[in-house]
Amino acid sequence: MGNVILPGSQKADGKRRVWMPPGATKALMGDTISVCDIPVAFDHDAGTLKKCGARFVKGQERLAEKHHATCAVEHADVIQSFISTRRPEIMDPWDKEYAAWLKQNERGIAEGRVKW
């Protein structure tokens, strides 16, 4: 069957999807070493979570690290939304007095005037 591009298989970003038979990607690319499980979309009403799903194979270790870091930063709002919905106690500071001091001195810490 090989690589088959089906009609209407173009994504919203203009890239085409390539459909391959099961096992073909492993034969062509090798063993998967990492899959990005970072949430990229969260539906509050349905409670469903869509993950990135980018796959990396041997030889792409640095690319995988870079992708995970940038993907996490890009989708930080989705991650925070998901965590606050599932376990709101995680988002509350365990030491309220320290959290208040940190918020008050945030600018000074960033400028290096306040040591913590």
C-alpha positions as CSV (number, residue, x, y, z in Angstrom):
1,M,0.0,0.0,0.0
2,G,2.9,2.4,0.7
3,N,2.4,6.1,1.4
4,V,-1.1,7.1,0.5
5,I,-2.4,10.7,0.7
6,L,-6.1,10.5,1.0
7,P,-8.4,13.2,-0.5
8,G,-9.3,15.8,2.1
9,S,-6.5,14.8,4.4
10,Q,-5.0,18.3,4.6
11,K,-4.8,19.8,8.1
12,A,-5.9,23.3,9.0
13,D,-2.2,24.5,9.0
14,G,-1.9,23.5,5.4
15,K,0.3,20.4,6.0
16,R,-0.7,17.1,4.4
17,R,-1.2,13.9,6.4
18,V,0.5,10.8,5.2
19,W,-1.4,7.6,6.0
20,M,0.8,4.5,6.3
21,P,0.0,0.9,7.1
22,P,0.6,-0.3,10.7
23,G,4.3,-1.1,11.3
24,A,5.5,0.9,8.4
25,T,6.7,3.8,10.5
26,K,8.8,1.5,12.7
27,A,10.3,-0.1,9.6
28,L,11.2,3.3,8.2
29,M,12.1,5.3,11.2
30,G,13.2,2.8,13.9
31,D,12.1,2.4,17.5
32,T,10.3,5.2,19.3
33,I,12.3,6.5,22.3
34,S,9.9,9.3,23.4
35,V,6.4,10.4,22.9
36,C,5.3,13.9,23.9
37,D,2.5,13.6,26.5
38,I,2.1,17.3,27.1
39,P,-1.6,18.5,27.0
40,V,-2.3,20.8,24.1
41,A,-6.1,21.2,24.5
42,F,-8.5,20.6,27.4
43,D,-12.3,20.6,27.1
44,H,-13.7,21.6,30.6
45,D,-17.3,20.5,29.8
46,A,-16.4,17.1,28.5
47,G,-13.3,16.6,30.7
48,T,-11.3,15.4,27.7
49,L,-7.6,16.1,27.2
50,K,-5.8,16.1,23.9
51,K,-2.0,15.4,24.1
52,C,0.7,16.5,21.6
53,G,1.7,13.0,20.6
54,A,4.9,13.9,18.8
55,R,7.1,10.8,18.4
56,F,10.9,10.7,18.5
57,V,13.2,7.9,17.5
58,K,16.8,7.0,18.1
59,G,19.1,9.8,17.2
60,Q,16.5,12.5,18.0
61,E,17.3,12.7,21.7
62,R,18.2,16.4,21.6
63,L,15.3,17.3,19.4
64,A,13.0,15.5,21.8
65,E,14.3,17.5,24.8
66,K,14.0,20.7,22.9
67,H,10.4,19.9,21.8
68,H,9.3,18.9,25.3
69,A,10.6,22.2,26.7
70,T,9.1,24.4,24.1
71,C,5.8,22.4,24.0
72,A,5.4,22.8,27.8
73,V,6.0,26.5,27.7
74,E,3.6,27.0,24.7
75,H,0.9,25.0,26.5
76,A,1.4,26.2,30.1
77,D,-2.1,27.7,30.2
78,V,-3.6,24.4,29.2
79,I,-1.5,22.4,31.7
80,Q,-2.5,24.9,34.5
81,S,-6.1,24.8,33.6
82,F,-6.1,21.0,33.6
83,I,-4.3,20.7,36.9
84,S,-6.6,23.3,38.6
85,T,-9.7,21.5,37.4
86,R,-8.5,18.0,38.5
87,R,-6.6,18.9,41.7
88,P,-7.2,22.5,42.8
89,E,-5.3,22.0,46.0
90,I,-2.0,21.8,44.0
91,M,-2.4,25.4,42.8
92,D,-2.9,26.7,46.4
93,P,0.4,27.6,48.1
94,W,1.1,25.3,51.1
95,D,2.8,28.2,52.9
96,K,0.5,31.2,52.6
97,E,2.9,33.6,54.4
98,Y,5.8,32.7,52.2
99,A,3.6,33.0,49.0
100,A,2.5,36.5,50.1
101,W,6.2,37.5,50.7
102,L,7.2,36.1,47.4
103,K,4.5,37.9,45.5
104,Q,5.3,41.2,47.3
105,N,9.0,40.9,46.5
106,E,8.7,39.3,43.0
107,R,10.1,42.4,41.2
108,G,13.0,42.8,43.6
109,I,13.9,39.2,43.2
110,A,13.8,39.4,39.4
111,E,16.1,42.6,39.5
112,G,18.5,40.9,42.0
113,R,17.8,43.4,44.8
114,V,16.2,40.9,47.1
115,K,17.8,37.6,48.1
116,W,15.7,34.6,48.9
